[in-house]
C-alpha cells in the first residue's frame, strides 16, 4: 500500500527537491520552537531586568543590565519554599487518592463486569457535562461540614485530596486501556490460582504503566495549577499553595520579583513534563491502538 505525500519520492530523490524539503522542514521546526520558547525566554529575562526597564515601551529584547536579585528576593519575600511544599503535599496526596480510586473503579467496570456497570459508567461520564463552576458551591458546603461526622476540612489538605480523588475523565481513560488487555492473559492467571486483586497488582498494573503515567501527569498538573478551589478552602496564608500565594502576596511587590516568583513556580511542572514526556507519548500511543 503506497503512501501519498506532499512531495513524491522521485522529486525527493533529486538534489534540488531534497534541498527544498529540508529547508522547509528546518524553517518550520524553528518557527514552532520560537513560538513555544519565546514566551519562556521573555518571562525568564523579564525577571533579570530592572523595574524601570520592564515598564519601558517599546520593551527591550535583551536586558541592558542583568539583575539576579529578583530571584533571591522572590524566594525570601514571598516565602516560596513553604508554599511550594504546600503545593507538593496537596498534589501528591490528590495524585495518590485519584490513582487508587480511579484504577480500582476502572478495573471493576472493565474486567469484573458488575451488575448495572454500564449504567454506573454512563452516570460517571454524565458528570463531565456538568460545568466545574456549578460544583464549587455544593463541594464547598460538603467540605465545610462533612455529612455524618460533622467536621470541617477547611485549611486541611484533605479538602484538596478527597474532591480530586474521583475524576471521571481519568477513570474513563483507564477503563478504555483496561478494555484492551486480552482476557486470555487474565484467564491464564486465574487458572494459576491468582485472585482478582492479585491479577490487578501483578498483571494489569505492570501492563498499564503508560496510561498510569498519563493519568499521573493530568492529576499532578491539575492540582498544581488550580486556583479557585484552593483559594476557597485555604484561608490560612501559611497553608496556601503557590498558585494562591502568588496572587495574595503580590501586593506591594516589584513586578520583577513577581515575575521571578512565577518562573520559580513553573520549574517543577516543566521538569515533570521533560522527565515523563516519553511516558506521555507512550500512553497516548497505547490508548490509540486496539489490543
C-alpha positions, 0 to 999 in steps of 0.5 A, a space after each residue: 500500500 503506497 503512501 501519498 505525500 506532499 512531495 513524491 519520492 522521485 522529486 525527493 530523490 533529486 538534489 534540488 527537491 531534497 534541498 527544498 524539503 529540508 529547508 522547509 522542514 528546518 524553517 518550520 521546526 524553528 518557527 514552532 520552537 520560537 513560538 513555544 520558547 519565546 514566551 519562556 525566554 521573555 518571562 525568564 529575562 523579564 525577571 533579570 531586568 530592572 523595574 524601570 526597564 520592564 515598564 519601558 515601551 517599546 520593551 527591550 529584547 535583551 536586558 541592558 543590565 542583568 539583575 539576579 536579585 529578583 530571584 533571591 528576593 522572590 524566594 525570601 519575600 514571598 516565602 516560596 519554599 513553604 508554599 511550594 511544599 504546600 503545593 507538593 503535599 496537596 498534589 501528591 496526596 490528590 495524585 495518590 487518592 485519584 490513582 487508587 480510586 480511579 484504577 480500582 473503579 476502572 478495573 471493576 467496570 472493565 474486567 469484573 463486569 458488575 451488575 448495572 456497570 454500564 449504567 454506573 459508567 454512563 452516570 460517571 461520564 454524565 458528570 463531565 457535562 456538568 460545568 466545574 463552576 456549578 460544583 464549587 458551591 455544593 463541594 464547598 458546603 460538603 467540605 465545610 461540614 462533612 455529612 455524618 461526622 460533622 467536621 470541617 476540612 477547611 485549611 486541611 489538605 484533605 479538602 484538596 485530596 478527597 474532591 480530586 480523588 474521583 475524576 471521571 475523565 481519568 477513570 474513563 481513560 483507564 477503563 478504555 486501556 483496561 478494555 484492551 488487555 486480552 482476557 486470555 492473559 487474565 484467564 491464564 492467571 486465574 487458572 494459576 490460582 491468582 485472585 482478582 486483586 492479585 491479577 490487578 497488582 501483578 498483571 494489569 498494573 505492570 501492563 498499564 504503566 503508560 496510561 498510569 503515567 498519563 493519568 499521573 501527569 493530568 492529576 499532578 498538573 491539575 492540582 498544581 495549577 488550580 486556583 479557585 478551589 484552593 483559594 476557597 478552602 485555604 484561608 490560612 496564608 501559611 497553608 496556601 499553595 503557590 498558585 494562591 500565594 502568588 496572587 495574595 502576596 503580590 501586593 506591594 511587590 516589584 513586578 520583577 520579583 513577581 515575575 521571578 516568583 512565577 518562573 520559580 513556580 513553573 520549574 517543577 511542572 516543566 521538569 515533570 513534563 521533560 522527565 515523563 514526556 516519553 511516558 506521555 507519548 507512550 500512553 497516548 500511543 497505547 490508548 490509540 491502538 486496539 489490543 
